[in-house]
Amino acid sequence: MLLGLDIGSSSIKAALVDDQTGKTIAVAMAPAEEMTIHSPHPGWAEQDPDTWWNYVVQALGQLRHQHQASLKNVKAIGISYQMHGLVAVDTSGSPVRPSIIWCDSRAVETGERAAKALGQEWCLQHLLNAPGNFTASKLAWVKHNEPEVFSRIHRFMLPGDYIAYKLTGEISTTDTGLSEGTLWDFAESRPSQELLDHYGIGAEMVAPLHPVFSIQGRVTAAMAEAIGLSAGTPVSYRAGDQPNNAFSLNVLHPGETAATAGTSGVIYAVTERKAFDPQSRVNTFLHVNHTQDLHRHGVLLCINGTGILNSWLRKTLGGLDYNDMNTAAGGAPVGSDGLLFYPFGNGAERVLANHNPGASLLGLDLNRHQQSHLLRAAQEGIVFSMFYGFEVLRNMGVPTSVVRAGRANMFLSPLFREAFVNTLQVPLELYDTNGAVGAAIGAGVGVGIYETFPDAFSSLQLLHTEEPNPRIIPEYREAARMWLDRLSF
């Protein structure tokens, strides 16, 4: 068996996969409701790293309950995690403060000052991004605003690095992980000493590097006894949630594109080029299968406010589940009779040049618009915001022939799928997989159970294909044009 862990900001998922057949044996999630994101100041977003770990333990307990075979049969562990977060620990390995997670906006100005000081051209040539609001800038924010806390930092990590550390007792990271934090120099193929020097961060704070697919550590005897695994079980794969989502969908080569629409909405396209957007509205990272000889980069478009908008509507309206909401939304016409929803209410939006305009509703007519218009406008607004970023990718020369996604979250909505394929004008393939399953498969690659990527994905199941409909494409394009015309930030 293979074990995959997916460390999200909403929940922790765990999956057991049969390494011989590639079939999922059991899946668990904790907590039952979404994890809390603490926001002590506007634009801040924090979580306690040990809260993630406690829910990992709970999810593993559920797996033991669901599947009578002991977790001691697990041959390897893979970890997927929320990107761009900062976990800072002291010499004992204990966090010195809550994690500053992906949707936290406090370091925007820190990154902007760094871009000016280092030079935009240098940043794009070496980092393929501006430093922005990523992990490096968050650590620099701590240095300048919490000097006493910074003085106690021994190492900094990404969220998945911390979970690997809890399992193995070893602090480490990956080159893809450093690229997520804008700490990788693509021109020099090494950690960016220049950015570290600018921020006054010692190189000794950077954790040792492991390849994405490799034995990165082994479960300690004490931890094995505590959670029911075998001592010495290898952790053999680690990747951010979006590169891992692409991997789980077998998106590994130029022209292949993955999408998610959970709390945030992401389009992640693979290219062999060191591609960048001059305005840094989308971001380029090392993909999981990148090597010195075979360049693979993932270009990521992220909309922070996606499924979280749908979740907010469900809680605010009350009495509806997501199926009810999807059915009700289908009662309104394409374009929602001119009602426009802008979903930007979950922190600074990279695609909007790090502005944080908040979510907004325009064109509301109290005599004409009903609940169905509101619900449809929300789903269309999410799609139109993704379309805005998708056009940035096209203008960068990053082509997409088909988009692959897991059959989950917003992609469960027939209306959302229809709006997506007809606005972007690309086919959509939905697969039976998720981030935890992808992490388990990655672990199998990391220990050599699967010798090739085709071997690893021999059981990946296509569930549904959605094609653009020429009859309604003009309606969606007109609705998107109206939405874009009134976009302001």
C-alpha positions in Angstrom: 0.0 0.0 0.0 1.0 3.6 -0.5 -0.1 6.5 1.7 -0.8 10.0 0.4 -1.4 13.1 2.6 -2.8 16.4 1.3 -2.3 19.3 3.7 -4.8 21.9 2.7 -6.0 25.1 4.4 -9.5 23.8 4.6 -8.9 20.1 5.5 -6.4 17.3 5.7 -7.0 14.4 3.3 -5.3 11.0 3.5 -5.6 8.2 0.9 -4.4 4.6 0.8 -3.6 3.3 -2.7 -3.0 -0.3 -3.8 0.5 -0.1 -5.2 -0.1 -3.1 -7.5 -3.4 -1.9 -9.1 -3.2 1.8 -8.5 -6.7 1.7 -7.1 -7.8 3.7 -4.1 -8.5 1.6 -1.1 -9.7 4.2 1.4 -9.9 8.0 1.7 -10.3 10.0 4.9 -10.6 13.7 5.8 -10.3 15.8 8.9 -11.8 17.8 10.3 -15.5 17.3 9.4 -16.0 21.0 8.9 -13.5 23.4 7.4 -10.4 24.4 9.4 -10.3 27.9 10.8 -8.1 30.5 9.2 -7.2 33.1 11.7 -7.1 36.7 10.6 -5.9 38.9 13.5 -5.6 41.9 11.1 -7.2 42.7 7.7 -5.5 40.8 5.0 -3.8 38.4 7.4 -4.3 34.6 7.3 -2.6 32.2 9.7 -2.9 28.6 10.9 -1.1 26.7 13.6 1.1 24.0 12.0 0.4 21.6 14.8 -3.3 21.9 14.0 -2.4 20.4 10.6 -0.5 17.6 12.3 -3.3 16.9 14.8 -5.7 16.4 11.8 -3.2 14.2 10.0 -3.3 12.0 13.1 -7.1 12.0 13.0 -7.3 11.2 9.3 -4.9 8.3 9.8 -7.1 7.0 12.6 -10.0 7.1 10.2 -8.1 5.1 7.7 -7.3 2.4 10.3 -11.0 2.3 11.1 -12.1 2.1 7.5 -9.5 -0.4 6.4 -8.9 -3.3 8.7 -5.3 -3.9 7.4 -2.8 -2.1 9.5 -1.0 1.0 8.3 2.1 -1.0 9.0 1.7 -2.3 5.4 2.4 1.1 3.9 5.5 1.0 1.7 5.9 4.7 1.1 4.4 8.1 2.0 3.8 11.1 -0.3 2.9 14.6 0.8 1.0 17.4 -1.0 0.6 20.7 0.7 -0.8 24.3 0.4 1.8 26.4 -1.4 3.6 29.5 -0.4 3.1 29.2 3.4 5.8 30.0 6.0 6.6 27.7 8.8 9.5 28.9 11.0 10.9 26.6 13.7 13.5 27.0 16.5 16.4 24.6 17.3 14.0 22.1 18.9 11.8 22.0 15.7 8.9 23.8 17.4 7.1 26.6 15.5 8.0 30.1 16.8 4.8 31.6 15.5 1.6 30.5 13.5 2.2 29.8 9.9 1.6 32.7 7.5 -0.4 30.8 4.8 -0.9 31.2 1.1 -3.7 33.8 1.1 -2.1 36.1 3.6 -1.4 39.6 2.1 0.8 41.3 4.6 4.1 40.9 2.6 2.9 42.5 -0.6 4.8 45.7 0.0 7.8 43.9 1.2 8.0 42.0 -2.1 7.3 45.2 -4.1 10.3 47.0 -2.4 12.5 44.0 -3.2 11.5 44.0 -6.8 12.5 47.7 -7.1 15.8 47.2 -5.3 16.8 44.1 -7.2 15.4 45.4 -10.5 12.4 44.0 -12.3 14.5 42.7 -15.2 16.8 40.8 -12.8 13.8 39.3 -11.0 12.1 38.1 -14.1 15.3 36.6 -15.6 16.4 34.9 -12.4 13.2 34.2 -10.4 10.7 34.2 -13.3 8.6 36.2 -10.9 8.7 39.3 -8.8 9.3 38.4 -5.1 5.7 39.3 -4.4 3.8 37.9 -1.5 5.6 34.5 -1.5 7.4 32.7 1.3 10.7 34.6 1.1 8.8 37.9 1.5 6.8 36.6 4.4 10.0 35.6 6.2 11.4 39.1 5.5 8.2 40.6 6.9 8.8 38.6 10.1 12.4 39.8 10.3 11.4 43.5 10.0 8.2 43.4 12.1 8.8 40.6 14.7 12.6 40.8 15.3 12.4 38.9 18.6 10.5 36.0 16.8 13.0 36.1 13.9 15.9 35.8 16.3 14.6 32.4 17.4 14.2 31.0 13.9 16.5 28.0 13.1 15.0 27.0 9.8 12.0 28.0 7.7 9.9 25.5 5.8 6.8 25.1 3.7 3.8 23.4 5.2 4.6 20.0 3.6 8.1 20.2 4.9 6.8 20.5 8.4 4.6 17.4 8.1 7.6 15.5 6.6 9.6 16.7 9.6 7.0 15.5 12.1 7.1 12.0 10.5 10.9 11.7 10.0 12.5 14.1 12.5 14.5 15.6 9.5 14.1 19.2 8.3 14.4 19.4 4.5 12.8 20.8 1.4 12.9 20.5 -2.4 14.0 22.7 -5.3 10.3 22.9 -6.4 9.4 24.1 -2.9 12.0 26.8 -3.0 10.8 27.9 -6.4 7.3 28.3 -4.9 8.8 30.8 -2.4 10.6 32.7 -5.2 13.8 31.4 -3.6 15.1 29.5 -6.7 17.4 31.1 -9.3 16.3 29.6 -12.6 19.3 31.1 -14.4 21.8 29.6 -12.0 19.9 26.5 -11.0 20.4 27.1 -7.3 18.8 28.8 -4.3 18.8 32.6 -4.8 21.6 33.9 -2.7 20.9 37.4 -4.1 17.4 37.5 -2.7 18.5 36.0 0.6 21.2 38.7 0.9 18.7 41.4 0.0 16.4 40.3 2.7 19.2 39.7 5.2 18.3 36.0 5.6 21.2 33.7 6.3 21.6 30.8 3.9 21.8 28.5 7.0 18.1 29.0 7.4 17.4 27.2 4.1 16.7 23.6 4.7 18.7 20.9 2.9 17.3 19.9 -0.5 15.9 16.5 -1.6 14.7 15.6 -5.1 10.9 15.6 -5.4 10.9 11.8 -6.1 13.4 10.3 -3.7 13.7 8.9 -0.2 13.6 12.1 1.8 13.5 10.6 5.3 12.0 7.7 7.2 9.4 7.5 9.9 11.0 7.5 13.3 10.3 4.6 15.7 8.6 6.9 18.2 6.3 8.4 15.5 5.6 5.0 14.1 4.4 3.7 17.5 2.3 6.8 18.0 0.4 6.7 14.7 0.5 3.1 13.6 3.0 3.1 10.8 6.1 0.9 10.5 9.4 2.5 11.6 11.6 3.2 8.7 8.7 3.8 6.2 10.1 6.2 3.6 8.7 9.6 2.8 9.5 9.6 -0.9 7.5 12.4 -2.6 6.7 16.0 -1.7 5.1 18.8 -3.8 2.9 21.8 -3.5 -0.8 21.2 -4.0 -1.0 22.7 -7.6 2.1 20.9 -9.0 0.8 17.8 -7.3 -2.7 18.2 -8.7 -1.1 18.5 -12.2 0.9 15.3 -11.4 -2.1 13.4 -10.2 -3.8 14.2 -13.5 -0.7 13.0 -15.5 0.0 16.6 -16.6 3.7 16.5 -17.2 4.5 17.7 -20.7 4.2 21.0 -22.6 0.7 21.8 -23.8 -0.9 19.9 -20.9 -2.9 21.9 -18.4 -4.5 21.1 -15.1 -7.2 23.0 -13.2 -8.7 23.1 -9.7 -11.6 25.0 -8.3 -11.6 24.5 -4.6 -11.1 27.3 -2.1 -9.0 29.0 -4.8 -9.2 28.5 -8.5 -6.1 27.5 -10.4 -5.0 26.9 -14.0 -1.5 25.3 -14.2 0.1 24.8 -17.6 3.3 23.0 -18.3 6.0 24.4 -20.6 9.6 23.6 -21.4 10.3 27.4 -21.6 11.4 29.7 -18.8 8.3 31.7 -19.3 7.3 34.7 -17.3 4.7 37.5 -17.5 6.3 40.9 -17.5 3.7 42.1 -14.9 4.1 38.9 -12.8 0.3 38.3 -12.8 1.0 34.6 -13.2 3.9 32.6 -11.7 6.4 30.1 -13.0 7.7 27.3 -10.8 9.8 24.1 -11.2 7.4 21.3 -12.1 7.7 18.0 -10.2 9.4 16.2 -13.2 11.9 19.0 -13.9 15.5 17.9 -14.3 18.7 19.6 -15.6 18.3 17.7 -18.9 14.5 17.9 -19.3 13.1 21.3 -18.4 9.6 21.3 -17.1 8.1 24.4 -15.7 4.6 25.0 -14.4 2.9 28.3 -15.0 0.3 29.0 -12.4 -2.7 31.3 -12.5 -4.4 31.6 -9.2 -7.7 33.2 -8.2 -7.8 33.3 -4.4 -11.6 33.8 -4.2 -13.2 30.7 -5.9 -14.9 27.9 -3.9 -14.6 30.1 -0.8 -17.2 32.4 -2.5 -19.6 29.5 -3.1 -19.0 28.4 0.5 -19.7 31.9 1.8 -23.0 32.0 -0.1 -24.0 28.6 1.2 -23.4 29.7 4.8 -25.0 33.1 4.3 -28.1 32.0 2.5 -28.7 29.0 4.8 -30.8 26.0 4.1 -29.1 25.1 0.8 -26.6 22.4 0.0 -24.3 22.7 -3.0 -26.6 20.6 -5.2 -29.5 22.9 -4.4 -27.3 25.9 -5.2 -26.3 24.4 -8.6 -29.9 23.6 -9.4 -31.1 27.1 -8.5 -28.3 28.7 -10.4 -29.5 26.9 -13.6 -32.7 28.8 -13.4 -31.1 32.0 -14.5 -29.9 32.7 -18.0 -26.3 33.0 -19.3 -25.0 36.4 -18.0 -27.4 36.4 -15.0 -29.5 39.2 -16.5 -26.6 41.6 -16.2 -25.8 40.8 -12.5 -21.9 40.7 -12.2 -20.1 39.0 -9.3 -16.4 39.7 -8.7 -15.0 37.0 -6.4 -11.9 38.8 -5.1 -12.5 38.6 -1.4 -9.8 36.3 -0.1 -6.6 38.3 0.1 -4.4 40.1 -2.5 -4.9 38.7 -6.0 -1.7 38.1 -7.9 -3.5 38.2 -11.2 -4.7 41.7 -10.3 -1.1 42.9 -9.6 -1.4 42.1 -5.9 -4.4 44.4 -5.4 -7.1 43.3 -2.9 -10.3 44.9 -4.1 -12.6 42.6 -2.1 -15.6 40.8 -3.5 -18.3 42.9 -5.1 -21.7 42.6 -6.8 -22.6 45.0 -9.6 -25.8 45.7 -11.5 -28.2 44.4 -8.8 -31.8 45.1 -9.7 -34.0 44.6 -6.7 -37.1 44.2 -9.0 -35.6 41.6 -11.3 -32.8 39.6 -9.8 -33.6 36.7 -7.5 -31.6 34.0 -5.7 -31.0 32.1 -8.9 -29.3 35.1 -10.5 -27.1 35.6 -7.5 -25.9 32.0 -7.5 -25.3 31.9 -11.2 -23.5 35.2 -11.2 -21.1 33.8 -8.5 -20.2 30.8 -10.6 -19.9 32.9 -13.8 -17.8 35.4 -12.0 -15.4 32.7 -10.9 -15.1 31.4 -14.5 -14.6 34.9 -15.9 -11.9 35.7 -13.4 -10.1 32.5 -14.5 -10.6 33.5 -18.1 -8.9 36.8 -17.4 -5.8 35.0 -16.2 -6.1 32.4 -19.0 -5.6 35.1 -21.5 -2.4 36.1 -19.8 -1.1 32.6 -20.3 -2.1 32.6 -24.0 -0.3 35.9 -24.5 2.8 34.4 -22.9 2.8 31.8 -25.6 1.9 28.9 -23.2 -0.6 26.9 -25.3 -3.4 24.7 -23.9 -5.1 22.0 -26.0 -7.1 20.4 -23.2 -7.7 21.1 -19.5 -7.7 18.2 -17.0 -9.3 18.3 -13.5 -10.5 16.1 -10.8 -14.2 15.6 -10.5 -14.5 17.6 -7.4 -15.4 21.0 -5.9 -16.8 23.6 -8.4 -16.3 21.1 -11.3 -19.1 19.0 -9.8 -21.5 21.8 -11.0 -22.8 21.2 -14.5 -23.3 25.0 -14.9 -19.7 25.8 -13.8 -18.4 23.2 -16.3 -20.5 24.6 -19.1 -19.4 28.2 -18.4 -15.8 27.1 -18.1 -15.4 25.3 -21.5 -17.5 27.8 -23.5 -15.8 30.9 -22.1 -12.2 29.5 -22.3 -13.1 27.5 -25.5 -11.1 24.4 -24.5 -12.3 20.9 -23.8 -12.4 19.7 -20.2 -11.5 16.2 -19.0 -12.6 15.1 -15.5 -10.7 12.3 -13.8 -11.2 10.1 -10.7 -8.4 11.3 -8.6 -7.5 13.8 -5.9 -4.4 15.4 -4.3 -4.0 12.7 -1.6 -4.2 9.9 -4.2 -1.7 11.8 -6.4 0.7 12.1 -3.5 0.4 8.3 -2.9 1.2 7.6 -6.5 4.2 10.0 -6.3 5.5 8.1 -3.3 5.4 4.9 -5.4 7.5 6.7 -8.1 9.9 7.9 -5.4 10.7 4.4 -4.1 10.8 2.8 -7.6 7.6 0.8 -7.4 6.6 2.6 -10.6 9.6 2.7 -13.0 8.0 5.2 -15.4 5.2 7.8 -15.2 3.0 5.8 -17.7 3.3 2.9 -15.3 2.2 5.1 -12.4 -0.9 6.3 -14.3 -2.0 3.1 -16.0 -5.2 3.0 -13.8 -6.1 6.8 -14.1 -9.8 6.8 -15.1 -11.4 9.4 -17.3 -14.9 10.0 -16.0 -16.3 12.8 -18.3 -15.3 15.0 -21.2 -17.0 18.4 -21.7 -16.7 20.0 -25.1 -17.4 23.7 -26.0 -20.8 24.2 -27.7 -20.5 26.5 -30.7 -24.2 27.5 -30.2 -23.7 29.1 -26.8 -20.1 30.2 -27.0 -21.2 33.7 -28.2 -23.5 34.1 -25.2 -20.7 33.3 -22.7 -18.2 35.5 -24.5 -20.6 38.4 -24.4 -21.2 37.9 -20.7 -17.5 37.7 -20.1 -16.9 40.9 -22.1 -19.5 42.7 -19.9 -17.7 41.4 -16.8 -14.3 42.4 -18.0 -15.5 45.9 -19.0 -16.5 46.6 -15.4 -13.5 44.9 -13.7 -11.6 47.5 -11.7 -8.9 47.3 -9.1 
